[in-house]
Amino acid sequence: MSKVLVISGHPDLQKSFTNTVILEELNSALSDVEIRRLDALYPDFKIDVAAEQAALVKADLVVLQFPFYWYSVPGLLKQWIDDVFSYNFAYGAEGDKLKGKDFLLSFTIGGPEEAYGPLGNNHFSIEELVKPLQQTAYLAAMNYIKPVYTHRMVYIPGVYNELEDVQGRAKEHATRLISQIEKLTNSAEVRIQKFVSEWFEQFDQLPQESEFFTNSLAEDINWVMPEGAFSGHEGFRSWYAQARESFKPGCDHDVEQLEIKATENGFQADLRIRLRAETYETSVFKGESLNLLVNEVWQIGLNDSGDILLNDYRVVPVAN
């Protein structure tokens, strides 16, 4: 499962009847989640930018959990966004640190659904009112996910709603949120991205045994490399033996680009890989230090357990 970061933007969770319930449900249901409660961390509004940015970098999915105050986020969460989504981190010439991460809003709304729209006393829909946050995600090159929100989440004794009803809606909200998180973090595309990372981490080490690789190869794998075409597990093992005789352990496969798209038979991954490697004197490379750019195309299937299975693997060097 991918790393999930939840930023709680409620200014005083001790007084919340709904956000606390949602956070408790998340913490109980998800195994790889970090919940950062801004009201406890920064009661003085002095945000530790380095700590918050470090948490964001480690995350695959970022969830902002907050009560909907005056058609926006609470002041503490706005301060967090202003400070943490800084130049050359979230945007700007070098501001690609959040690129490709999923961005999900989860918030509670006091008013009823009918109050939000052209005929309601709030005039605008929720989707219109959160567009500034949507644009924030776009500017940071994040994937904006349809938000999860619930109306009638205010409780004032004797005035608005019953506590039992409000907290029941909070639990239902948490159920929908958890379902969305699990869908995002367990999708085939996410599994493929993680597999790509693990695959090249192993290749960089060039272990003597090849089982890690063959476990993810179809029995009739087509393995097409600059050195030639190889077929099946035995063909892969033959090529892998050549690779271990040529490259020293400690290679560096840098995935510069990765695009995953669905096909009739599974998925296709198009990769741009930068390989930096030291070679042996006895190899065809004569001990040369390599810095190669290649394109790779993988045809991928998933078995009944959802595990990755490579059916076709092709590598084409990029001309200098």
FILUM-37986 format. One line per field, with one value per residue (C-alpha): x, y, z; residue in one letter. Coordinates in Angstrom, 3 decimals. Layout:
X = [X	...] .
Y = [Y	...] .
Z = [Z	...] .
residu = [A	...] .
END
This chain:
X = [0.000	1.208	2.135	-0.834	-0.358	-3.354	-3.095	-5.683	-6.507	-9.081	-7.930	-9.122	-9.846	-10.861	-13.983	-14.763	-17.635	-16.917	-13.317	-12.078	-14.337	-13.074	-9.422	-9.950	-11.597	-8.736	-6.116	-7.859	-8.492	-5.273	-1.912	0.428	-0.924	0.599	-1.823	-0.402	-2.669	-1.796	-3.623	-1.362	1.819	1.421	-0.924	1.135	0.764	4.565	4.858	7.984	8.295	11.175	9.321	6.108	7.874	9.742	6.431	4.986	7.964	7.545	3.827	2.107	-1.330	-1.955	-5.320	-6.395	-8.980	-10.777	-14.059	-15.368	-15.021	-16.355	-16.246	-12.609	-10.111	-9.518	-6.836	-4.319	-4.530	-4.287	-1.126	0.238	-0.441	1.063	4.258	4.785	3.809	6.749	8.714	11.075	9.236	5.653	6.106	8.751	11.800	12.744	9.365	8.583	8.695	4.938	4.625	2.515	1.244	-2.496	-4.276	-7.586	-9.802	-11.949	-14.089	-17.167	-19.844	-22.267	-25.039	-27.452	-26.826	-29.687	-28.013	-25.201	-26.261	-27.811	-31.085	-29.517	-28.443	-24.780	-25.328	-22.406	-21.834	-19.183	-17.208	-17.093	-16.069	-13.083	-11.644	-8.778	-7.642	-8.069	-5.838	-3.306	-3.011	-2.696	0.065	1.991	1.522	-0.455	-3.359	-6.531	-8.988	-12.734	-13.257	-15.107	-17.438	-20.549	-23.266	-25.129	-22.033	-22.549	-23.813	-25.071	-27.063	-30.720	-30.146	-28.659	-28.869	-28.462	-24.995	-25.725	-26.827	-23.819	-21.322	-23.118	-22.635	-18.973	-18.514	-20.251	-17.963	-14.934	-16.136	-16.368	-12.991	-11.293	-12.822	-11.452	-8.011	-7.882	-8.934	-6.185	-3.417	-4.200	-4.840	-3.019	-1.169	0.147	1.256	3.059	4.849	6.069	7.081	9.164	11.030	11.648	12.675	15.448	16.586	17.259	18.909	21.264	22.508	22.857	22.274	23.703	20.325	17.728	14.557	13.395	13.173	11.881	9.101	7.655	8.267	5.768	7.011	7.100	8.509	9.879	13.067	14.410	17.659	20.367	22.345	19.573	16.242	15.755	12.759	11.364	12.985	16.042	16.516	16.339	18.835	21.241	20.990	21.258	24.470	25.933	24.823	26.505	29.724	29.596	28.338	29.635	27.098	26.051	24.524	22.094	18.896	17.202	13.574	13.302	9.865	7.124	3.763	1.291	-1.740	-4.344	-4.396	-6.741	-4.523	-3.376	-1.098	1.772	4.538	6.680	9.866	12.853	15.795	19.191	21.730	25.011	27.285	30.857	31.947	34.540	37.764	36.957	33.580	32.828	32.827	36.518	36.012	34.360	32.073	28.667	26.038	23.279	19.789	17.311	13.618	11.861	8.422	6.864	3.717	2.261	-0.414	-1.783	-2.334	-5.334	-3.633	-2.970	0.765	2.754	3.658	5.845	4.919	7.164	10.204	11.968	14.922	15.982	18.977	18.306	20.638	22.994] .
Y = [0.000	3.525	6.060	8.222	11.607	13.232	16.905	17.769	21.448	21.778	24.636	22.911	19.198	18.975	20.923	18.928	16.446	15.177	15.638	13.730	10.805	10.800	10.873	8.065	5.912	6.570	5.722	2.434	1.357	2.279	0.645	3.071	6.471	9.481	11.975	15.398	17.421	21.024	22.335	20.261	20.864	24.588	26.302	29.459	29.190	28.923	26.129	23.945	24.113	21.641	18.995	19.439	19.326	16.177	14.512	15.520	14.184	10.735	10.580	9.166	10.488	13.760	14.223	17.582	16.967	20.069	21.774	24.081	27.581	30.606	28.788	27.795	26.133	27.252	29.878	27.388	25.166	28.209	29.243	25.724	25.873	29.351	28.372	24.799	25.041	27.336	28.393	25.712	23.135	23.112	25.395	27.377	26.391	23.544	23.144	19.580	17.934	17.201	16.258	13.180	12.833	12.436	15.327	14.631	17.065	15.679	18.186	18.652	21.237	22.605	23.676	21.463	20.442	22.567	25.732	25.403	26.268	29.067	28.896	28.452	31.182	30.359	30.742	28.569	24.823	23.207	22.295	25.972	27.114	24.740	25.670	27.671	24.456	22.560	25.100	24.796	21.092	21.809	24.379	21.857	19.243	17.014	14.765	16.439	13.798	14.413	15.572	13.731	15.969	15.721	18.267	18.872	18.250	21.009	20.297	23.021	21.576	22.511	24.461	22.339	18.561	15.733	14.610	10.965	11.892	14.112	11.525	8.863	10.995	11.426	7.646	7.311	10.048	8.143	4.970	6.757	8.401	5.114	3.479	6.246	6.040	2.259	2.606	5.149	3.374	-0.145	0.604	-1.384	1.738	2.335	-1.296	-1.037	2.152	0.466	-2.627	-0.531	0.985	-2.407	-3.973	-1.486	-1.476	-5.202	-4.777	-2.181	-4.822	-7.564	-10.438	-13.819	-15.535	-14.451	-15.703	-12.191	-11.404	-14.712	-14.736	-11.735	-12.990	-14.941	-18.419	-17.332	-13.835	-12.020	-10.306	-7.966	-6.150	-4.392	-7.657	-9.646	-11.356	-13.958	-16.147	-17.650	-17.963	-19.749	-16.993	-14.392	-16.301	-16.447	-12.693	-12.014	-14.052	-11.855	-8.727	-9.867	-10.531	-7.019	-4.700	-4.257	-4.262	-0.766	0.356	3.270	2.991	6.394	6.368	9.729	9.102	6.552	6.387	3.592	2.957	0.221	-2.221	-5.030	-7.575	-5.566	-2.553	-1.029	0.874	3.272	4.208	6.473	5.115	6.664	3.920	4.763	1.776	0.633	-2.305	-5.063	-4.947	-8.401	-7.312	-5.935	-2.486	-2.880	-1.297	1.817	3.933	4.004	6.704	5.458	6.677	4.028	3.665	0.614	-0.780	-3.357	-5.366	-6.187	-8.527	-9.171	-12.678	-13.749	-12.436	-9.046	-9.689	-8.179	-10.456	-9.200	-10.665	-8.589	-6.435	-4.310	-1.948	0.499	2.832	6.517	7.915	10.610] .
Z = [0.000	-0.763	1.891	2.912	4.575	6.259	7.200	9.840	9.497	12.276	14.555	17.755	17.477	21.146	20.225	17.099	16.991	13.476	12.364	15.416	14.510	10.922	11.995	14.501	11.836	9.402	11.980	12.790	9.201	7.384	8.009	6.237	7.210	8.939	10.490	11.267	13.580	12.904	15.979	18.244	16.258	15.648	18.120	17.523	13.702	13.329	10.790	10.681	6.903	6.635	8.651	6.672	3.324	4.368	5.226	1.861	-0.084	1.504	0.690	-2.376	-1.415	0.436	2.164	3.578	6.316	7.576	8.444	5.716	7.204	5.335	1.988	2.421	4.750	8.358	8.899	10.313	7.246	4.956	6.805	6.297	2.553	2.229	4.041	2.872	-0.817	-1.439	-4.517	-5.840	-3.731	-4.993	-8.001	-9.851	-11.880	-9.515	-7.820	-8.793	-5.362	-5.341	-8.995	-9.592	-6.023	-5.468	-3.721	-1.974	-0.073	2.747	4.601	6.717	5.931	8.487	6.128	4.178	0.594	-0.765	0.546	-2.000	-5.534	-7.596	-5.641	-2.204	0.172	-0.515	-4.292	-5.441	-5.526	-3.351	-6.482	-7.460	-3.993	-3.769	-7.177	-5.576	-3.870	-7.122	-8.874	-6.038	-6.846	-10.562	-10.062	-7.950	-10.732	-8.367	-9.334	-8.093	-6.907	-6.619	-3.012	-0.256	1.761	3.907	4.757	8.045	10.122	12.692	16.210	18.525	21.454	21.181	17.965	15.160	14.770	17.248	18.320	17.499	13.967	13.327	14.522	12.495	9.399	10.363	10.430	7.068	5.725	7.020	5.306	1.953	2.491	3.396	0.320	-1.892	-0.290	-0.721	-4.347	-5.013	-3.142	-4.348	-8.020	-10.698	-11.808	-8.301	-8.004	-11.342	-10.266	-7.082	-9.034	-11.444	-8.500	-6.862	-10.188	-10.839	-7.212	-7.617	-11.001	-9.547	-7.093	-9.736	-7.281	-8.202	-8.116	-10.664	-8.935	-8.021	-11.729	-13.094	-10.491	-12.334	-15.882	-17.965	-18.892	-22.560	-21.935	-24.984	-23.803	-26.507	-25.725	-27.764	-27.479	-29.132	-28.490	-25.756	-24.997	-21.810	-18.406	-19.784	-22.320	-19.561	-17.417	-20.361	-20.874	-17.127	-16.903	-19.644	-17.791	-14.552	-16.488	-17.959	-15.201	-11.678	-8.823	-7.819	-11.100	-11.128	-13.137	-12.997	-14.164	-15.911	-17.403	-16.783	-18.532	-17.822	-19.994	-20.099	-23.026	-24.071	-22.328	-19.319	-19.262	-21.201	-19.448	-21.482	-19.658	-20.242	-18.237	-17.536	-16.750	-15.069	-14.563	-14.134	-16.294	-16.055	-18.069	-19.415	-20.802	-24.244	-22.601	-21.551	-18.131	-19.526	-17.312	-18.964	-19.043	-21.318	-22.107	-23.227	-23.925	-22.524	-23.328	-21.006	-21.680	-18.276	-17.021	-13.544	-12.216	-10.129	-6.979	-8.558	-8.891	-11.768	-14.684	-17.541	-20.939	-23.192	-22.337	-24.953	-24.603	-27.328	-26.846	-27.469	-30.118	-28.826] .
residu = [M	S	K	V	L	V	I	S	G	H	P	D	L	Q	K	S	F	T	N	T	V	I	L	E	E	L	N	S	A	L	S	D	V	E	I	R	R	L	D	A	L	Y	P	D	F	K	I	D	V	A	A	E	Q	A	A	L	V	K	A	D	L	V	V	L	Q	F	P	F	Y	W	Y	S	V	P	G	L	L	K	Q	W	I	D	D	V	F	S	Y	N	F	A	Y	G	A	E	G	D	K	L	K	G	K	D	F	L	L	S	F	T	I	G	G	P	E	E	A	Y	G	P	L	G	N	N	H	F	S	I	E	E	L	V	K	P	L	Q	Q	T	A	Y	L	A	A	M	N	Y	I	K	P	V	Y	T	H	R	M	V	Y	I	P	G	V	Y	N	E	L	E	D	V	Q	G	R	A	K	E	H	A	T	R	L	I	S	Q	I	E	K	L	T	N	S	A	E	V	R	I	Q	K	F	V	S	E	W	F	E	Q	F	D	Q	L	P	Q	E	S	E	F	F	T	N	S	L	A	E	D	I	N	W	V	M	P	E	G	A	F	S	G	H	E	G	F	R	S	W	Y	A	Q	A	R	E	S	F	K	P	G	C	D	H	D	V	E	Q	L	E	I	K	A	T	E	N	G	F	Q	A	D	L	R	I	R	L	R	A	E	T	Y	E	T	S	V	F	K	G	E	S	L	N	L	L	V	N	E	V	W	Q	I	G	L	N	D	S	G	D	I	L	L	N	D	Y	R	V	V	P	V	A	N] .
END
